[in-house]
Amino acid sequence: MERLRIQFACCACLATWPIAIAAQSSGPACAAIDSIGSAPVPRLESIGHQAATTEHYFVAYCALKRLDGITPTRTGIAYDLAVAAMETGRFGESTLYFARAEQEASKDATTDRWSLAMWMDGYGRVAFGDTSGARAVRDHVLSVDPTHPAVTGIDTYLAHFARRFDDARRPMRDRLDHGLRAAGSYAHIGDAFLAAGMLDSARAAYEQALALDTAVSVGLTGHAVSTSLASIALAQGRSAEATGLLRRSEDRVRRALRDSRDSQVYPYDMAAVYALRGDTAAALSWLERALDHGWRKAAFTRFDPLLASLHGSSTFVRLVARDDSLSAAERRIARTPAQRP
């Protein structure tokens, strides 16, 4: 029902697109979107690209999947389709489309598009637990461009998910030394310090990130820096500061939901907001909603320090077990880099 509610909201938000959404109790999810099937090919591509770049991923997936069924050799749609598949919980399927995006980019020598597809493929593989596939992607990027940020990014995610937090910080320090992606690098460093319980160091890193980008959010953790910093403020007895930071995070999520954006990170971050406020029931409800919207990151969710107040809950254990099961299903679908043509 939650997915259906979001679909109706998305229809209202994207009124300029020829999409009508019909309630269906069974069948493929995309069958609930009327008129995509009859839209002309150029319109499908336009709808899919616009939706993917504005975080309306369900619409993007349905439009581009339909287009791919009509013209399976069409170039230029694979990257958007891969991202939309990932954001709607189809991580295994996303590996196939990232492979296609990489091949297309390598043929026309668009290095930036090639490396971005490789980076996102590695990102997704870490998320749903395909660590060997993520390492293979990382090694391939390394063989082509040892200085590319994707190498340090995948290294950081692999280390963080394995709870090797010193190793997770090191690649981000290397990025900063080379002047790369400073706000995100500081945020990742803060995440590693926070997970290790080093609160003062985490605070310093997060404050540097916010000084560079007040809206920064962090890749696989799914949390805005303001949410993570609020957890530190609470631990340090700064309740007024924490209240303001949590309000900022909640406002961010609610603005996104009003715009019918359906990235999985929004309900996940909201789960942390409520967990930090001590509202366990609401936090667990938002966590379940995140899973419904495609969250597949059990290895991180299990130890996420922002959800610490939920860790003793039987419902939390059940939700993480569900995440494990869903992630395992995605791993069975995924194509390993070695299998790619």
ABEGO torsion letter per residue (X at the ends): XAAAAAAAAAAAABAABBBBBBBBABEBAAAABBGAAABBAAAAAAAAAAAAAAGBAAAAAAAAAAAAAABAABBGAAAAAAAAAAAAGBAAAAAAAAAAAAAAAAAAGBAAAAAAAAAAAAAAAAAAGBAAAAAAAAAAAAAABAABAAAAAAAAAAAAAAGBAAAAAAAAAAAAAAGBGAAAAAAAAAAAAAAAGBAAAAAAAAAAAAAABAABBBEAAGBBAAAAAAAAAAAAGBAAAAAAAAAAAAAAAAAAAAAGBABAAAAAAAAAAAAAAGBAAAAAAAAAAAAAAGBBBAAAAAABAAAAAAAABAAAAAAAAAAAAAAAAAAAABBBAAABX
